[in-house]
């Protein structure tokens, strides 16, 4: 559980960092830059933790699919979305991820041809916790939600939510035969390569970064990309897709809290009530879960 808590702390602040850095780096160039930093960081971790684990041909389709969905496509949608709407508004779309993930998880179990696979059961408390936390997200981030940004920005953020669900589904089967650092490293390679064609189209649009922008870029690369994905993989492996996804609803809450202290955003009584609902929903989902290692075949 510590892994996902640290992860959401990083990701809660990431919306602030993206809002600052996307003013200097175009959206996909920002993605390329942060994942270049992440790739270097993860390379040295992999050399230490799993030096003999080589890329296997059978893993390539899942690694490519998860890397493109959870890295390239996700940040194409998120970075473009955050550039068009406020950080708090952008985080609202993230609140839909738990329910979307539970639906996808339920469908994957129903459609699975491997009857020997072990899937964590999604129970009534997890469903209730997910919906309660979504209600909290709307109060926390949506209390001032009045379509103040571009409609396209909201479409982008919805795309980010769906692409993250795809990432979780494609990553889960790999845990049966791969280490976490192997999975995250090669997914990062795939995602990084996916940014290159988009970045070429943004050449000439870069600004000149100052020291604060460089700091936020380094934070996005090391903490949010490299460590964030590694920690999320740990939670996904132990807690399962559905419970891990519910924790993502802490991200909008943390975004608003960080916005209050750093950006001077105002907090209302309804937002405090929303915070209680988010935390309560996450806790309710955890009551029904039992940490377990997912055992699957691809």
CORURKA-V920394 format. One record per helix or strand of 2 or more residues. SS is the DSSP state (H for helix, E for strand). FROM is the first residue (numbers start at 0). TO is the last residue. If there is no record, write none. Layout:
# CORURKA-V920394
[[SS;FROM;TO] [SS;FROM;TO]]
This chain:
# CORURKA-V920394
[[H;1;20] [H;26;48] [H;56;83] [H;86;93] [H;96;110] [H;123;141] [H;150;175] [H;179;199] [H;210;238] [H;240;246] [H;248;262] [H;268;287]]
